């Protein structure tokens, strides 16, 4: 209209607060992990996905990125929608098929999300070192204390006589070996000690 060239239009709407994804932990380091034996990966850690934003958070895909070793995987391919201030979890797994020691394997898990800060994807950095230690006890045969060359009463042992011998515990595998305990079994009289 020429008489009123300016028209006023009222526009109303509701601004939404975007979803915001937060991961706990922010990265996963499996450290030294034994080579997988059987169906269950030895490395298995839970990751919590929190929505600290104001709208529903959607995670449509969870998968290792290209170039990530196949030894890493995720327990879930996606997550159900997460409401504001809600959370969900998935597991990151490390099941090495062969030792990588002394090298560390690394990669990332991709989370495709509608969080506008993380387009096209959020990344969870992952790493681990595959080890395969093998304990070998030497000598590997039974020890006869009666026949030890250090026994002055060979072939007998008398009451309160003390004899010693050395055993060597060797690691013939790949990577460090952690020894958490060492016990003598079958000694009903408690005659032996370490």
Backbone torsions as a table, in degrees:
resi	resn	phi	psi	omega
1	UNK	NA	130.0	-177.2
2	UNK	-70.8	-29.3	-179.1
3	UNK	-72.8	-33.9	178.5
4	UNK	-125.9	79.2	-176.5
5	UNK	-67.8	-22.1	180.0
6	UNK	-100.5	124.3	176.3
7	UNK	-110.7	144.0	179.1
8	UNK	-109.5	127.5	179.4
9	UNK	-123.3	130.5	178.0
10	UNK	-90.8	126.8	179.0
11	UNK	-119.4	130.1	176.5
12	UNK	-126.0	157.0	178.8
13	UNK	-174.1	169.4	177.4
14	UNK	-112.9	122.0	176.8
15	UNK	-80.6	132.4	178.8
16	UNK	-99.8	142.7	173.8
17	UNK	-84.6	128.6	-175.2
18	UNK	-65.2	154.8	172.2
19	UNK	-68.8	152.2	179.1
20	UNK	-140.9	119.5	-176.5
21	UNK	-90.2	133.8	172.6
22	UNK	-129.2	129.7	-179.7
23	UNK	-103.4	139.2	173.7
24	UNK	-133.0	116.2	-0.7
25	UNK	-75.0	167.7	-179.1
26	UNK	-83.0	-15.7	172.5
27	UNK	-153.3	158.0	-176.7
28	UNK	-124.7	123.5	174.2
29	UNK	-119.5	111.7	-179.5
30	UNK	-77.0	-10.2	-178.4
31	UNK	63.0	-150.6	176.9
32	UNK	-75.6	121.1	-177.1
33	UNK	-127.5	130.4	-178.4
34	UNK	-66.7	144.8	176.5
35	UNK	-55.5	139.6	-175.6
36	UNK	-66.0	132.9	174.7
37	UNK	-123.9	119.2	-178.3
38	UNK	88.8	-162.4	-171.4
39	UNK	-86.8	-22.0	-174.1
40	UNK	-95.8	123.4	177.7
41	UNK	-63.0	136.9	-179.0
42	UNK	-70.1	-28.7	178.5
43	UNK	-99.1	120.5	-177.3
44	UNK	-149.8	109.4	-177.7
45	UNK	-126.5	137.6	179.2
46	UNK	-81.0	139.1	175.0
47	UNK	-120.1	129.0	178.7
48	UNK	-98.4	130.4	175.6
49	UNK	-106.1	117.8	178.7
50	UNK	-109.6	144.7	172.8
51	UNK	-104.2	101.3	-179.9
52	UNK	-97.0	11.2	178.7
53	UNK	-95.1	-164.8	-174.8
54	UNK	-111.9	0.5	178.4
55	UNK	-128.8	165.7	-179.2
56	UNK	-59.2	130.9	178.0
57	UNK	-96.2	131.3	178.0
58	UNK	-119.1	133.0	175.4
59	UNK	-117.5	101.1	-173.9
60	UNK	-87.8	-14.9	-178.9
61	UNK	-155.1	136.6	173.3
62	UNK	-131.4	117.2	-177.2
63	UNK	-161.1	152.9	173.2
64	UNK	-61.5	144.0	177.8
65	UNK	-75.6	162.7	174.6
66	UNK	-59.0	138.5	-178.5
67	UNK	91.1	-12.1	176.4
68	UNK	-77.7	131.6	179.9
69	UNK	-55.0	145.3	-178.7
70	UNK	-65.2	-11.3	178.3
71	UNK	-69.2	-17.3	178.3
72	UNK	-97.3	142.3	178.1
73	UNK	-152.9	174.4	177.6
74	UNK	-123.7	146.4	179.5
75	UNK	-76.7	-17.8	-177.3
76	UNK	-128.2	143.5	175.6
77	UNK	-89.7	-18.3	177.3
78	UNK	-163.1	176.9	177.1
79	UNK	-129.3	152.3	174.1
80	UNK	-67.1	160.3	179.4
81	UNK	-54.9	139.7	-177.9
82	UNK	-110.4	119.0	-179.4
83	UNK	-70.5	164.7	176.3
84	UNK	-53.8	135.2	-178.9
85	UNK	67.7	11.6	177.7
86	UNK	-96.0	176.6	179.2
87	UNK	-151.8	162.1	175.7
88	UNK	-147.2	163.9	179.7
89	UNK	-130.5	155.2	169.4
90	UNK	-144.4	163.9	-179.4
91	UNK	-107.7	139.4	170.9
92	UNK	-102.3	133.8	-174.9
93	UNK	-120.3	147.5	175.9
94	UNK	-132.3	109.0	-179.9
95	UNK	-124.6	75.8	-176.5
96	UNK	-63.1	138.2	-179.2
97	UNK	-93.3	-16.9	179.8
98	UNK	-152.4	154.2	179.6
99	UNK	-62.3	143.0	173.0
100	UNK	-113.7	-9.4	-177.2
101	UNK	-52.2	133.7	8.8
102	UNK	-89.6	3.9	-177.6
103	UNK	-82.2	149.1	176.3
104	UNK	-98.9	135.1	173.9
105	UNK	-89.7	141.8	-179.9
106	UNK	-148.0	161.5	178.9
107	UNK	-178.5	-152.2	-178.9
108	UNK	-152.1	152.9	170.8
109	UNK	-103.6	127.2	179.5
110	UNK	-92.0	133.5	174.3
111	UNK	-120.4	107.3	177.9
112	UNK	-80.0	121.4	-170.3
113	UNK	-138.6	163.3	174.7
114	UNK	-93.4	10.1	173.5
115	UNK	-66.6	116.3	-174.8
116	UNK	-65.1	-18.5	178.3
117	UNK	-75.2	-21.6	-171.4
118	UNK	-117.1	52.9	-179.8
119	UNK	-99.6	131.8	7.9
120	UNK	-87.1	-9.2	-174.7
121	UNK	-158.3	155.4	168.1
122	UNK	-96.0	150.6	-177.8
123	UNK	-123.0	137.8	172.5
124	UNK	-111.7	112.8	-179.6
125	UNK	-73.7	136.5	-178.5
126	UNK	-132.5	148.7	177.6
127	UNK	-155.8	161.7	178.0
128	UNK	-175.4	160.8	178.9
129	UNK	-126.1	121.5	-177.0
130	UNK	-84.9	125.0	179.1
131	UNK	-124.1	160.3	177.8
132	UNK	-148.2	66.8	179.4
133	UNK	-70.5	148.9	179.2
134	UNK	-133.3	118.4	-178.7
135	UNK	-81.3	131.0	176.5
136	UNK	-129.1	125.7	179.5
137	UNK	-100.5	129.9	-180.0
138	UNK	-127.4	129.1	1.1
139	UNK	-72.8	152.1	-176.1
140	UNK	-89.2	-6.7	-179.5
141	UNK	-94.1	168.8	178.2
142	UNK	-64.1	142.8	179.6
143	UNK	-97.7	124.8	176.4
144	UNK	-100.7	102.2	-178.1
145	UNK	-65.7	-28.0	178.4
146	UNK	-62.5	-34.0	-174.2
147	UNK	-96.4	8.0	-180.0
148	UNK	-63.7	141.4	178.6
149	UNK	-65.2	-21.9	179.0
150	UNK	-84.6	-0.4	-180.0
151	UNK	-86.8	110.1	-178.6
152	UNK	-70.0	-16.4	-178.1
153	UNK	-105.1	19.5	-177.6
154	UNK	-50.2	127.0	13.5
155	UNK	-97.4	13.8	-177.6
156	UNK	-103.7	160.5	169.7
157	UNK	-129.6	129.7	-177.6
158	UNK	-101.6	159.7	-179.1
159	UNK	-53.7	134.3	178.4
160	UNK	72.0	1.7	175.0
161	UNK	-73.9	136.5	-180.0
162	UNK	-115.1	132.4	177.5
163	UNK	-127.3	150.1	178.8
164	UNK	-130.4	153.5	170.1
165	UNK	-149.0	162.5	-179.6
166	UNK	-105.6	140.8	171.6
167	UNK	-119.8	143.3	177.1
168	UNK	-114.0	128.0	175.1
169	UNK	-103.8	116.9	-174.7
170	UNK	-115.6	153.3	173.9
171	UNK	-107.5	107.0	180.0
172	UNK	-96.6	6.3	-178.5
173	UNK	-97.4	-154.5	-176.2
174	UNK	-117.5	124.4	178.0
175	UNK	96.0	169.2	-177.4
176	UNK	-67.9	148.6	178.1
177	UNK	-113.7	130.7	178.4
178	UNK	-103.4	121.4	179.3
179	UNK	-102.5	113.3	-176.3
180	UNK	-95.0	-24.4	176.3
181	UNK	-161.1	158.3	177.7
182	UNK	-142.0	122.2	-174.9
183	UNK	-133.2	156.5	170.6
184	UNK	-103.5	130.2	178.3
185	UNK	-116.0	157.7	176.8
186	UNK	77.4	10.7	-179.5
187	UNK	-97.5	80.3	-174.8
188	UNK	-66.9	-23.4	-178.7
189	UNK	-98.0	1.4	-177.7
190	UNK	55.1	42.4	-178.5
191	UNK	-87.0	-14.7	-176.6
192	UNK	-115.7	150.7	176.2
193	UNK	-146.6	163.8	178.2
194	UNK	-105.2	NA	NA
